[in-house]
Amino acid sequence: MSESSRPNEAAHKELYDAGMVYRRKVMGDEYVDNQLAKGVSEFMRPMQELATEGAWGTIWTRPGLELKQRSLIVVALLASQGKQAELTGHIRGAVNNGATEVEIRETLLQTAVYSGMPTGMESFRVAEAALTKLKEEGKLPK
């Protein structure tokens, strides 16, 4: 079966399109364009589609939590897993969703207590670099 004739193609497209709206809203066009450029191979494309449909189109579009709350949860989860590249992007997303530097710091402190100090120290290094860049870009107060 070719990928263009997979079952429920219309449903996949609907989730993908909704997910792309939220992905761009949270992460910003530049970040998303860069991620999609990395995922244009035939091998990588299905993973980009899954992330956009599953995470962004199914979860981020749900009612019940504000985008800032969702962002802070993701920051905590990525920090606890040591996913540095994704953490950097989602710190930017959290700021885009209205999270303050204090809220990000407090999220990371709580994560460090439950995930371990080495993980916490690394997440703080990643966050500090990301927040410094956001300040330089004028997206956070200095």
C-alpha positions in Angstrom: 0.0 0.0 0.0 1.4 3.4 -0.9 1.5 6.1 1.8 -0.8 8.3 -0.2 -3.5 5.7 0.0 -3.3 4.9 3.7 -6.5 4.3 5.5 -8.2 7.4 7.0 -6.1 9.8 4.9 -8.6 12.7 5.5 -8.4 12.2 9.2 -4.6 12.2 9.2 -4.6 15.4 7.1 -7.0 17.1 9.5 -4.9 16.2 12.5 -1.7 17.2 10.7 -3.1 20.6 9.6 -4.4 21.3 13.1 -1.2 20.2 14.6 0.9 22.4 12.3 -1.1 25.4 13.4 -0.3 24.7 17.0 3.3 23.7 16.3 4.0 27.0 14.6 2.1 29.0 17.2 4.1 27.5 20.1 7.5 26.9 18.5 7.6 29.7 15.9 7.9 29.5 12.2 11.7 29.5 12.1 12.0 26.6 14.5 9.3 24.5 12.7 10.7 25.2 9.3 14.2 24.1 10.5 12.8 20.9 11.9 10.8 20.1 8.8 13.9 20.8 6.6 15.7 18.1 8.7 12.8 15.7 8.2 12.3 15.8 4.4 13.8 12.5 3.6 11.5 9.6 2.8 12.8 7.9 6.0 12.2 10.9 8.3 9.0 12.3 6.9 6.7 9.8 8.7 8.3 10.7 12.0 7.6 14.4 11.4 4.0 13.5 10.4 3.6 11.4 13.6 4.9 14.2 15.8 2.7 16.8 14.1 -0.4 14.6 14.1 0.0 12.9 17.4 1.5 15.4 19.7 0.5 18.7 18.2 -2.8 17.7 16.4 -4.2 15.5 19.1 -2.7 16.7 22.5 -1.9 20.4 22.1 -5.3 21.1 20.5 -7.2 19.7 23.5 -9.1 21.9 25.9 -8.4 21.5 29.6 -4.9 23.1 29.9 -3.6 26.4 28.8 -0.7 26.4 26.3 1.6 27.8 29.0 0.7 24.9 31.3 1.3 22.4 28.5 4.7 24.0 27.7 5.9 23.9 31.3 4.9 20.2 31.5 6.9 19.5 28.3 9.9 21.4 29.7 9.8 19.3 32.9 9.5 16.0 30.9 12.3 16.9 28.4 14.6 18.1 31.3 13.9 14.9 33.2 14.9 12.8 30.1 18.0 14.9 29.3 16.7 15.8 25.8 18.8 19.0 25.4 17.9 20.0 21.8 14.2 19.5 22.3 14.4 21.3 25.7 16.0 24.3 24.1 13.2 24.5 21.6 10.4 24.0 24.2 11.9 26.7 26.5 11.4 29.1 23.5 7.9 27.6 23.1 7.1 28.2 26.8 8.2 31.8 26.5 6.1 32.1 23.3 3.2 30.8 25.4 3.7 33.4 28.2 5.9 31.5 30.7 8.2 33.7 32.6 11.8 33.1 33.4 10.8 32.5 37.0 8.2 29.9 36.0 10.7 28.1 33.8 13.3 28.1 36.6 10.8 26.8 39.2 9.7 24.1 36.8 13.3 23.0 36.4 14.0 23.1 40.1 11.0 20.8 40.8 12.1 18.6 38.0 15.7 18.4 39.4 14.4 17.2 42.8 12.4 14.3 41.2 14.8 13.5 38.4 18.2 13.9 40.0 20.7 16.7 40.5 23.0 15.9 37.5 19.9 16.1 35.2 18.8 19.3 37.0 22.2 20.9 36.5 22.3 20.0 32.8 18.7 21.3 32.3 19.7 24.6 34.0 22.7 25.0 31.7 20.5 24.4 28.6 17.8 26.7 29.9 20.2 29.5 30.8 21.7 29.4 27.3 18.2 29.4 25.7 16.9 32.3 28.0 20.1 34.3 27.3 19.4 34.0 23.5 15.8 35.0 24.0 16.9 38.1 26.0 19.3 39.0 23.2 16.5 38.7 20.7 14.3 41.0 22.8 11.8 38.3 23.6 12.4 38.4 27.4 13.4 41.3 29.7 17.1 41.5 30.5 
